[in-house]
Amino acid sequence: MAVAVEIHFPGTSLDQYDQVIKAMGFVPKGPGEPGLLFHWVAEAGGGLRIVDVWETQEQFERFAREKMGPLTAEAGFGAESHFNVFEVHNYLVGNR
């Protein structure tokens, strides 16, 4: 089942985020990690707000453990991150 993951990284900048995205080999508006359906980031509440939709919670957890966690720690992301996970009832895909 698809899940939405909302993450707040207090005290983290967009420059730090861009550093992590580059280290992952991703480019803006390009493809993401296998299993990722959608991703966005914005400055909010004195840090970053990231919202993803993943095909499964297991895919997100593997990505967080193997890639996101180590790279965000290396980039100095705040240790006070907050995660919320929601089961997704439906999502729509836009036309391009």
Secondary structure as GFF3:
##gff-version 3
##sequence-region A 1 96
A	DSSP	beta_strand	3	10	.	.	.	ID=ss1
A	DSSP	alpha_helix	14	24	.	.	.	ID=ss2
A	DSSP	beta_strand	36	44	.	.	.	ID=ss3
A	DSSP	beta_strand	47	54	.	.	.	ID=ss4
A	DSSP	alpha_helix	57	63	.	.	.	ID=ss5
A	DSSP	pi_helix	64	68	.	.	.	ID=ss6
A	DSSP	alpha_helix	69	74	.	.	.	ID=ss7
A	DSSP	beta_strand	82	87	.	.	.	ID=ss8
###
